[in-house]
Amino acid sequence: MPETTMSKINPLSTLSLVLIALGGACLLAFNLIGSTIDAQGVLHEPFGLIPIGWLLIACGVVLGLTSLTPAALRLLKPRSYP
């Protein structure tokens, strides 16, 4: 059975892209929601989105590098021809 292009995609690479996109969405949401100061002078902001966003981005980058390492090692491995 011939392999299609979709069957060659590593699921970990896809997951890493999803994590990076979710992290970017958290940081974008933080900027779009904005911060307000109420009548008593208390600052209200969605601060929790910042560490969650950076954590998702970091996990996505680490997972992406982990999933791409075997492919990079295969490319660097010397080939033996008969």
Buried (B, 14 or more C-beta within 10 A) or exposed (E): EEEEEEEEEEEEBEBBEEBBEBBBEBBEEBEEEEEEEEEEEEEEEBEEBEEBBEEBBEBBBEBBEEBBEEEEEEEEEEEEEE
